[in-house]
Amino acid sequence: MFGKRGSPEAPGFGAKPSPVVAVTGGTAAVLDASRVAGDEAAARRLQQQEQAKTAAANAATAARGRRSENYYDVKSTIFAALLDTIDLSQLAKLDIESAREEIRDIVNDIIALKNIVMSISEQEDLLEDICNDVLGLGPLEPLLARDDIADIMVNGAGKTYIEVAGKVQITNIRFRDNTQLMNICQRIVSQVGRRVDEASPICDARLPDGSRVNVIAPPLSIDGPTLTIRKFRKDKLTLEQLVRYGTITPEGAAILEVIAESRCNVLVSGGTGSGKTTLLNCLTFHMGHDERIITCEDAAELQLQQPHVVRLETRPPNIEGEGEVTMRDLVRNCLRMRPERIVVGEVRGPEAFDLLQAMNTGHDGSMGTLHANSPREALSRIESMITMGGFALPSKTIREMISGSIDVIIHVSRMRDGSRRITHITEVTGMEGDVIITQDILRYDILGEDANGRIIGRHASTGIGRPGFWERARYYNLDKKLARALDAASVEAEPAR
């Protein structure tokens, strides 16, 4: 089947919160630790389960780091012989498992004919690495298989970093050379019909599971191709899981469910890597299964569970500089597609104006994310985006449009210990003069840290008993659920007053 097989000698997420171990800082901190003990115990159990799942993967990654230079030399020799032996056109006709078996058989033959002495474990590692090189993404495969990694950052062939539990650490993963790394980058972006080379050295793409990919190639990247992958968990997170992680309280999760189910217009704000897209995925889980939802994204990441979903993705210009489809083009076009909800993966330009208009003209329950450091700053950024888009509108008119369109801002933050928290659930109540008025419904207060530097805090109600979207919740028969959640949040915060 593979032509020259008889002559093999031819040259060829989300950070998981850590449990509280010891508390310093006096009586108040001790009392608070006792109040959060239940949530921390649940988070501790969840963390232990996930640590058990990833222990094997961590051990395999560490073993790869202990490989000698001789291992990589042998691998290069065998890989070159394999390429000269195998018929890639025939290999492409096989399914993945059959192709892996064929590659393993050929590599075993090459090892035997070349009299290469290797231990059984080294030979198994070599077979797996070569299969990954031919059929997958090479050295990245073991990292992509680990569910505890949030980001993979490749800085040229020799340095690869990962983010685990909110902390960045270097790995011993390496590529043969920058050519191999560039080939892997091209393999990734070609899957979504894009290209990366010297003429087009910057590219955004995605993996089949929705993980976000950015590639920047030489000559812009001086030390070789740079690849950044924002990984998504294989199991899709829900609000219930965020509660177990300590990202939000059960009462806060119930409020978020009401916000999503009652078709409030929502803006999710936060810094880079704070978990905006993950939270947006969790909120969309509570959209109705009888609704037509249209998503607009630069690289399709959202993983909606509803049956009636239309996914749209922007397109960069071709090599002649033509054919670009911007986010604003998608948002404007989806208004003609009879959407009931519009979800914008990230608002970063003049499409903010079209999204606000959609929110204000019958597309209730629309959502989007944007980068900001606080809910108030999120409103300012929306105004700036509209102004920079060339709309000659007075500031007061823009603010009136914002206050009339956005109902709730949910702000997420990544704390200094690597954990992620929903820090604000803020509603937009209207205008007073030229100022947009907001009020917090739930807020995360930092109370201190434990002996290991892990942050101790709690989600506290601000005492708002009837928020501005109460009538909307009542219209959808969710007012009792909202009242119970607000009462429970107020009772939970009472001991700290």
VMD Tcl script that draws the C-alpha trace (Angstrom):
set ca {
  {0.00 0.00 0.00}
  {2.77 2.43 0.86}
  {5.03 2.07 -2.18}
  {8.65 1.88 -0.97}
  {7.92 0.12 2.27}
  {10.40 -2.65 1.38}
  {13.41 -0.28 1.47}
  {13.29 1.51 4.81}
  {17.03 2.23 4.84}
  {16.59 4.96 2.26}
  {17.52 8.31 3.88}
  {14.70 10.58 4.54}
  {-10.63 27.92 31.27}
  {-10.17 27.96 34.46}
  {-8.25 28.33 37.20}
  {-9.27 26.28 39.92}
  {-9.46 27.82 43.32}
  {-7.17 26.49 45.99}
  {-8.50 25.40 49.37}
  {-7.94 27.52 52.45}
  {-5.33 25.85 54.65}
  {-4.52 28.41 57.32}
  {-5.87 31.89 57.97}
  {-3.96 34.92 59.15}
  {-5.11 38.40 59.87}
  {-7.13 38.18 63.07}
  {-10.61 37.19 64.17}
  {-12.46 38.64 61.16}
  {-10.48 36.51 58.74}
  {-11.04 33.40 60.85}
  {-14.79 34.00 60.93}
  {-14.86 34.51 57.19}
  {-12.92 31.29 56.63}
  {-15.59 29.41 58.54}
  {-18.33 30.96 56.38}
  {-16.66 29.91 53.15}
  {-15.64 26.48 54.45}
  {-18.51 24.71 52.68}
  {-17.67 26.18 49.29}
  {-13.95 25.59 49.81}
  {-14.56 21.95 50.78}
  {-16.48 21.36 47.56}
  {-13.77 23.11 45.56}
  {-11.13 20.99 47.33}
  {-12.87 17.75 46.38}
  {-13.23 18.88 42.78}
  {-9.59 19.91 42.67}
  {-8.44 16.53 44.00}
  {-10.49 14.70 41.36}
  {-9.03 16.76 38.56}
  {-5.50 16.42 39.91}
  {-5.91 12.65 39.77}
  {-7.05 12.85 36.15}
  {-4.07 14.94 35.05}
  {-1.37 13.17 37.10}
  {-0.60 10.74 34.27}
  {-0.44 13.54 31.71}
  {1.90 15.57 33.94}
  {4.18 12.58 34.38}
  {4.29 12.02 30.62}
  {5.16 15.68 30.02}
  {7.92 15.55 32.63}
  {9.31 12.38 31.04}
  {9.52 14.15 27.69}
  {11.56 16.86 29.35}
  {14.20 14.35 30.47}
  {14.91 13.14 26.94}
  {18.48 13.40 25.76}
  {19.83 15.05 22.64}
  {20.51 11.55 21.33}
  {16.77 10.80 21.46}
  {16.00 13.79 19.23}
  {18.81 12.85 16.82}
  {17.45 9.30 16.51}
  {13.92 10.64 16.05}
  {15.06 12.95 13.23}
  {16.81 10.08 11.47}
  {13.82 7.74 11.72}
  {11.37 10.48 10.76}
  {13.39 11.29 7.63}
  {13.48 7.60 6.68}
  {9.73 7.33 7.28}
  {8.96 10.25 4.95}
  {11.08 8.64 2.23}
  {9.35 5.27 2.73}
  {5.71 6.12 3.20}
  {3.17 6.99 0.50}
  {1.35 9.98 1.95}
  {-1.39 9.95 -0.69}
  {-2.35 6.42 0.32}
  {-2.03 7.26 4.01}
  {-4.52 10.12 3.60}
  {-7.20 7.63 2.52}
  {-7.09 5.78 5.87}
  {-8.90 6.69 9.06}
  {-6.80 7.97 11.97}
  {-6.48 4.66 13.84}
  {-5.56 2.67 10.72}
  {-3.01 5.33 9.73}
  {-1.45 5.21 13.19}
  {-1.10 1.41 12.99}
  {0.54 1.63 9.57}
  {2.99 4.29 10.78}
  {3.85 2.26 13.88}
  {4.52 -0.85 11.76}
  {6.82 1.04 9.39}
  {8.72 2.77 12.23}
  {9.24 -0.59 13.99}
  {10.66 -2.00 10.74}
  {13.01 1.00 10.37}
  {14.23 0.62 13.97}
  {14.92 -3.07 13.43}
  {16.72 -2.61 10.09}
  {18.88 0.24 11.37}
  {19.74 -1.73 14.54}
  {18.77 1.18 16.78}
  {18.95 0.23 20.47}
  {16.15 1.76 22.54}
  {14.27 0.80 25.68}
  {10.64 -0.23 25.36}
  {9.42 3.02 26.93}
  {11.63 5.12 24.65}
  {10.40 3.21 21.63}
  {6.76 3.76 22.65}
  {7.43 7.47 23.15}
  {9.14 7.63 19.78}
  {6.24 5.90 18.03}
  {3.74 8.26 19.68}
  {5.81 11.35 18.81}
  {6.18 10.38 15.16}
  {2.46 9.59 14.84}
  {1.71 13.02 16.31}
  {4.14 14.66 13.88}
  {2.56 13.01 10.83}
  {-1.12 13.01 11.81}
  {-1.49 15.63 14.54}
  {0.21 18.74 15.89}
  {3.52 17.17 16.87}
  {4.91 18.08 20.31}
  {1.73 20.04 21.11}
  {-0.43 16.89 21.27}
  {0.37 15.94 24.91}
  {-0.32 19.53 26.00}
  {-3.62 19.66 24.10}
  {-4.65 16.39 25.78}
  {-4.31 17.91 29.25}
  {-7.53 19.50 30.48}
  {-5.82 21.49 33.24}
  {-3.94 23.76 30.81}
  {-5.59 27.09 29.96}
  {-2.98 28.54 27.57}
  {-0.12 27.21 25.46}
  {2.49 29.78 24.42}
  {5.21 28.72 21.95}
  {8.05 31.25 21.59}
  {10.01 29.72 18.74}
  {11.12 26.09 18.46}
  {13.00 25.97 21.77}
  {10.63 27.51 24.35}
  {7.08 26.50 25.22}
  {5.15 27.91 28.19}
  {1.80 26.84 29.62}
  {-0.67 28.33 32.10}
  {-1.87 25.97 34.81}
  {-4.08 27.08 37.72}
  {-3.62 30.71 36.67}
  {0.20 30.55 36.76}
  {2.57 30.55 33.78}
  {5.35 27.96 33.77}
  {7.92 26.79 31.25}
  {7.81 23.24 29.85}
  {10.46 21.02 28.29}
  {8.45 20.61 25.10}
  {10.55 21.48 22.06}
  {10.33 21.32 18.28}
  {12.99 20.01 15.89}
  {13.41 23.47 14.39}
  {11.42 26.53 13.37}
  {10.48 24.83 10.11}
  {8.58 22.10 11.97}
  {6.86 24.72 14.12}
  {5.89 26.74 11.03}
  {4.51 23.63 9.35}
  {2.33 22.94 12.39}
  {1.09 26.54 12.39}
  {0.18 26.27 8.71}
  {-1.58 22.97 9.37}
  {-3.70 24.60 12.08}
  {-4.75 27.69 10.12}
  {-5.40 25.77 6.89}
  {-8.13 23.79 8.67}
  {-10.25 26.95 8.78}
  {-9.33 28.20 5.32}
  {-6.69 30.71 6.36}
  {-3.00 31.08 5.65}
  {0.15 32.29 7.36}
  {3.44 33.06 5.61}
  {5.79 35.98 5.01}
  {3.17 37.78 2.93}
  {0.48 37.30 5.62}
  {2.42 36.81 8.88}
  {-0.45 37.37 11.37}
  {-3.37 34.99 11.58}
  {-6.22 34.17 13.97}
  {-7.69 30.69 13.74}
  {-9.20 27.96 15.88}
  {-8.81 24.28 16.63}
  {-11.67 21.81 15.99}
  {-12.69 22.00 19.67}
  {-13.04 25.80 19.46}
  {-9.73 26.67 21.14}
  {-8.50 30.09 20.00}
  {-5.24 30.23 18.03}
  {-3.00 33.17 17.15}
  {0.07 32.85 14.94}
  {2.64 35.52 14.16}
  {5.44 34.45 11.86}
  {8.78 35.89 10.74}
  {9.77 38.51 9.78}
  {7.45 40.09 12.37}
  {8.41 37.52 15.00}
  {12.18 37.81 15.20}
  {13.08 34.59 17.05}
  {10.90 32.26 15.00}
  {7.15 31.59 14.71}
  {5.12 32.43 17.81}
  {2.01 30.33 18.48}
  {-0.55 31.07 21.22}
  {-3.43 28.71 21.96}
  {-6.24 29.60 24.38}
  {-7.54 26.14 25.25}
  {-11.11 25.27 26.10}
  {-12.09 22.41 28.34}
  {-13.39 19.27 26.68}
  {-16.34 19.19 29.09}
  {-18.33 22.39 28.73}
  {-18.56 24.35 31.98}
  {-21.90 25.28 33.51}
  {-22.86 27.77 36.20}
  {-23.14 24.87 38.65}
  {-19.50 24.00 38.04}
  {-18.49 27.64 38.46}
  {-20.17 27.50 41.87}
  {-18.06 24.47 42.79}
  {-14.93 26.30 41.68}
  {-15.86 29.26 43.90}
  {-16.20 31.64 40.93}
  {-19.70 32.59 42.10}
  {-22.04 31.61 44.94}
  {-25.18 29.48 44.42}
  {-27.31 32.60 44.99}
  {-25.27 34.55 42.44}
  {-25.60 31.69 39.93}
  {-29.39 31.75 40.40}
  {-29.41 35.50 39.67}
  {-27.38 34.91 36.50}
  {-29.82 32.20 35.42}
  {-32.72 34.63 35.79}
  {-30.81 37.27 33.84}
  {-30.24 34.86 30.94}
  {-33.70 33.28 30.99}
  {-35.56 36.60 31.20}
  {-33.79 37.87 28.06}
  {-31.83 40.72 29.61}
  {-29.26 42.38 27.37}
  {-25.92 41.43 28.90}
  {-22.37 42.69 28.56}
  {-19.60 40.48 30.01}
  {-16.50 42.53 30.82}
  {-13.09 41.62 32.17}
  {-9.38 41.58 31.50}
  {-7.42 39.26 29.23}
  {-7.68 35.63 30.35}
  {-10.25 36.40 33.03}
  {-12.82 33.92 31.65}
  {-15.21 36.14 29.67}
  {-15.86 33.63 26.90}
  {-16.25 30.79 29.39}
  {-18.84 32.77 31.33}
  {-20.64 33.70 28.11}
  {-20.83 30.01 27.25}
  {-22.33 29.30 30.67}
  {-24.95 32.03 30.23}
  {-25.96 30.85 26.76}
  {-26.74 27.43 28.26}
  {-29.83 29.05 29.82}
  {-31.20 30.43 26.57}
  {-34.42 28.85 25.29}
  {-34.18 25.84 22.99}
  {-36.94 27.30 20.82}
  {-35.02 30.51 20.07}
  {-33.05 31.33 16.91}
  {-29.59 32.44 18.05}
  {-26.93 33.94 15.77}
  {-23.32 34.23 16.93}
  {-20.72 36.58 15.41}
  {-17.06 35.95 16.19}
  {-13.56 36.60 14.88}
  {-12.71 32.93 15.47}
  {-15.64 30.67 16.31}
  {-15.21 29.71 19.97}
  {-18.69 29.67 21.48}
  {-20.20 26.24 22.05}
  {-23.95 26.75 22.25}
  {-26.14 23.76 23.07}
  {-29.37 24.95 21.50}
  {-30.58 23.27 18.27}
  {-31.30 26.50 16.34}
  {-27.92 28.26 16.20}
  {-26.28 30.01 13.23}
  {-22.54 30.60 13.63}
  {-20.87 33.43 11.70}
  {-17.16 34.15 11.50}
  {-15.19 37.10 10.15}
  {-12.78 36.74 7.24}
  {-9.45 38.52 6.77}
  {-8.50 40.07 3.42}
  {-6.84 37.88 0.80}
  {-3.35 38.38 -0.56}
  {-4.63 41.15 -2.85}
  {-6.15 42.94 0.15}
  {-9.73 42.17 -0.89}
  {-12.58 40.05 0.40}
  {-12.43 41.12 4.06}
  {-15.59 40.59 6.09}
  {-15.53 42.55 9.36}
  {-17.42 42.01 12.59}
  {-19.62 44.99 11.76}
  {-20.53 43.38 8.44}
  {-21.62 40.22 10.27}
  {-23.67 42.06 12.92}
  {-25.42 44.20 10.32}
  {-26.15 41.19 8.12}
  {-27.46 39.01 10.94}
  {-30.18 41.60 11.58}
  {-31.65 40.42 8.26}
  {-31.56 36.77 9.32}
  {-34.53 36.93 11.71}
  {-32.50 36.45 14.93}
  {-34.15 36.31 18.33}
  {-30.83 36.69 20.12}
  {-27.48 37.96 18.85}
  {-24.28 36.90 20.60}
  {-21.07 38.76 19.71}
  {-17.92 36.93 20.78}
  {-16.00 40.13 21.44}
  {-16.97 43.76 20.88}
  {-13.87 45.71 19.90}
  {-14.86 48.28 17.27}
  {-17.70 50.09 15.51}
  {-19.88 46.95 15.63}
  {-20.75 48.17 19.16}
  {-23.14 50.67 17.57}
  {-24.95 47.99 15.56}
  {-25.14 45.65 18.57}
  {-26.73 48.39 20.70}
  {-29.24 49.10 17.96}
  {-30.10 45.41 17.77}
  {-30.57 45.24 21.54}
  {-32.92 48.21 21.33}
  {-35.02 47.01 18.39}
  {-36.55 43.71 19.44}
  {-33.56 41.41 19.88}
  {-33.84 41.14 23.67}
  {-31.43 38.79 25.39}
  {-28.46 39.65 23.17}
  {-25.00 39.33 24.70}
  {-21.39 40.26 24.07}
  {-18.00 40.52 25.75}
  {-15.40 43.26 25.84}
  {-12.15 44.05 27.63}
  {-12.48 46.39 30.60}
  {-11.24 46.68 34.18}
  {-14.60 47.51 35.77}
  {-18.29 47.81 34.84}
  {-18.02 51.61 34.65}
  {-15.02 51.35 32.35}
  {-16.96 48.92 30.15}
  {-19.55 51.63 29.51}
  {-16.82 54.15 28.72}
  {-15.19 51.73 26.28}
  {-18.49 51.17 24.46}
  {-18.83 54.94 24.06}
  {-15.24 55.22 22.81}
  {-15.75 52.44 20.25}
  {-18.80 54.17 18.82}
  {-17.00 57.52 18.67}
  {-13.92 55.99 17.00}
  {-16.20 54.33 14.46}
  {-16.87 57.74 12.93}
  {-20.41 58.27 14.21}
  {-20.96 62.00 14.61}
  {-23.32 61.76 17.57}
  {-23.36 63.86 20.74}
  {-22.03 62.11 23.84}
  {-25.39 62.34 25.57}
  {-27.14 60.62 22.65}
  {-24.61 57.77 22.71}
  {-25.00 57.37 26.48}
  {-28.79 57.35 26.18}
  {-28.47 54.60 23.60}
  {-26.17 52.63 25.92}
  {-28.41 53.02 28.97}
  {-31.48 52.10 26.95}
  {-29.89 48.99 25.45}
  {-27.74 47.30 28.11}
  {-29.51 45.88 31.15}
  {-26.73 44.09 33.05}
  {-22.93 44.11 33.12}
  {-21.21 41.02 34.55}
  {-17.55 41.63 35.39}
  {-15.02 38.82 35.81}
  {-11.45 39.08 37.10}
  {-8.41 36.88 37.41}
  {-7.01 37.35 40.91}
  {-3.34 37.60 41.77}
  {-3.35 33.99 43.03}
  {-4.55 32.77 39.61}
  {-8.17 32.13 40.61}
  {-11.03 33.64 38.63}
  {-14.03 35.33 40.23}
  {-17.20 37.06 39.09}
  {-16.60 40.33 40.93}
  {-19.66 42.38 39.92}
  {-23.21 41.83 38.78}
  {-24.17 45.40 37.91}
  {-27.37 46.70 36.36}
  {-27.71 49.83 34.23}
  {-30.66 51.78 35.61}
  {-30.82 54.80 33.29}
  {-29.55 58.37 32.95}
  {-29.23 61.25 35.37}
  {-28.28 64.32 33.41}
  {-25.36 63.27 31.21}
  {-24.28 60.39 33.45}
  {-25.23 56.72 33.09}
  {-26.45 55.39 36.46}
  {-25.49 51.88 37.55}
  {-25.94 49.91 40.75}
  {-24.25 46.72 41.94}
  {-26.48 43.79 42.82}
  {-23.69 41.45 43.91}
  {-20.06 42.28 44.57}
  {-16.97 40.26 45.48}
  {-15.07 41.58 48.50}
  {-11.48 40.52 49.20}
  {-11.02 39.92 52.93}
  {-7.41 38.78 53.05}
  {-5.25 35.82 52.16}
  {-4.19 32.56 53.74}
  {-0.67 31.47 54.69}
  {-0.02 30.31 51.12}
  {-0.97 33.62 49.51}
  {-4.38 32.42 48.31}
  {-7.08 35.07 48.35}
  {-9.96 34.78 50.81}
  {-13.12 36.67 49.92}
  {-16.87 36.45 49.65}
  {-19.67 37.48 47.33}
  {-21.79 40.01 49.19}
  {-25.22 41.33 48.31}
  {-25.55 45.12 48.19}
  {-29.09 44.86 49.58}
  {-30.94 45.60 46.33}
  {-34.24 43.81 46.81}
  {-35.93 44.76 43.52}
  {-33.49 45.37 40.64}
  {-34.44 47.18 37.48}
  {-35.06 43.97 35.52}
  {-37.63 42.77 38.11}
  {-40.57 43.43 35.81}
  {-38.85 41.58 32.99}
  {-38.32 38.59 35.32}
  {-41.95 38.81 36.37}
  {-43.05 38.78 32.72}
  {-41.25 35.42 32.30}
  {-42.58 34.08 35.65}
  {-39.10 34.22 37.17}
  {-39.77 36.87 39.83}
  {-40.13 34.32 42.65}
  {-36.86 32.64 41.70}
  {-35.15 36.04 41.60}
  {-36.63 37.04 44.97}
  {-35.40 33.82 46.61}
  {-31.90 34.31 45.21}
  {-31.72 37.96 46.33}
  {-33.05 37.09 49.83}
  {-30.54 34.24 50.18}
  {-27.66 36.48 49.07}
  {-28.69 39.12 51.63}
  {-28.89 36.57 54.45}
  {-25.49 35.16 53.49}
  {-23.94 38.62 53.72}
  {-25.60 39.51 57.04}
  {-22.95 38.12 59.47}
  {-20.26 40.35 57.96}
  {-22.09 43.60 58.63}
}
mol new
graphics top color blue
foreach p $ca { graphics top sphere $p radius 0.5 }
foreach p [lrange $ca 0 end-1] q [lrange $ca 1 end] { graphics top cylinder $p $q radius 0.2 }
display resetview
